[in-house]
């Protein structure tokens, strides 16, 4: 979606994904936290 917004394939998208295996009360609760940057990085020529 971000590449379509900028109308180019020359951008890099920043995505951070964390695997979290415990909940607040120390129960086993495997889930992911995903942080997606609101923009893109363009390599300079």
C-alpha positions in Angstrom: 0.0 0.0 0.0 2.8 2.4 0.8 4.6 1.7 -2.5 1.4 2.3 -4.3 0.9 5.6 -2.5 4.4 6.8 -3.6 3.8 5.3 -7.0 7.3 3.8 -7.1 9.1 0.5 -6.3 12.3 2.4 -5.2 11.2 2.9 -1.6 12.0 0.8 1.4 9.3 0.4 4.1 10.2 0.3 7.8 8.5 -2.5 9.7 9.4 -3.7 13.2 7.9 -7.0 14.4 8.3 -8.2 18.0 7.4 -11.7 19.2 5.8 -11.4 22.6 5.2 -14.7 24.5 3.8 -13.7 27.9 0.9 -11.6 28.9 0.8 -9.2 31.9 0.0 -11.9 34.4 2.8 -14.2 33.1 0.5 -16.6 31.2 1.8 -18.1 27.9 0.2 -15.9 25.2 2.1 -15.9 22.0 1.4 -12.9 19.8 3.1 -10.3 17.6 3.5 -6.6 18.0 3.8 -4.8 14.6 5.0 -1.2 14.1 4.7 0.2 10.6 6.3 3.5 9.8 4.1 6.2 8.2 6.3 6.7 5.2 9.2 5.2 3.3 12.9 5.5 2.8 14.4 6.3 -0.6 18.0 5.4 -1.4 20.0 8.3 -2.7 21.8 7.9 -6.0 
